[in-house]
Structure formats: structure tokens, C-alpha cells
Amino acid sequence: MIPIVRYVLVVWGILSCALGVIGIFVPLLPTTPFLLLSAALFFRSSPRLYNHLLNHPQLGPYIRNFREHKAIPLQVKIISVSLVWITILHAVIFLLDHWVLESLLILLAAGITAYILHFKTLR
């Protein structure tokens, strides 16, 4: 892997991890998706950071639950889908004025929603 790409992936992984940690304390910010993104980025860029994240006593269970059960907690599903639609609808209603872009964003939100909901629900 090209060194600059590795550094970019590590930086994005750290930022994603930070957002995941913040999501533990901020109710509307999802934790699991950001930690999964961090794990994926670290897996490709830094085995040391990936192992550290998986073995972390507080953050590791979020990732291990998903890896082992292929399931997402109901609260995470609700928050993730809600935030996607709030963001997309805000852009469609207030920021865009071209029907093609609006339609593409609605299709994107529908695709993301379907992807999130296709996972089992972890109870």
C-alpha cells in the first residue's frame, strides 16, 4: 500500500473513532457505525491500531458484537436511519432546487436505509 494512502486511512480511522467515542455520550450520534468504520480503516492501514481497537475494554464489544452476530442494536438502527433521512430531507427541502439531485439523494437515503435494516437486530 502506498504510504500516503496508509496515513490518510489512519487519520480517517482516528477521526471516525473519535466520533464513535463522542457518540457514547451524545444521544443522537451513533457509536457503532463510526467504530465499524474505524475498524475497517485500521484493518487496511494499521494492524496495531486495529488490534488495539478490538481489544479495547469499552470499544471492542461494539465491534465484536457486529462481527460475531452480524447484528446492529435496535437503538443504533433507529438513530442511524433517522439521521440519514433528516440530513437528506434537509438538503432536498432547503438546499437543492434541481429535481434530479433531489431524486438521487432520496434514492441514496433509501439504499442506505435498506442496507442498515437488512442486518439482524441485536437485542
Summary of the structure (lengths in Angstrom):
residues: 123
radius of gyration: 16.2
end to end distance: 38.7
largest distance: 47.7
contacts: 339
relative contact order: 0.12
helix: 79%
strand: 5%
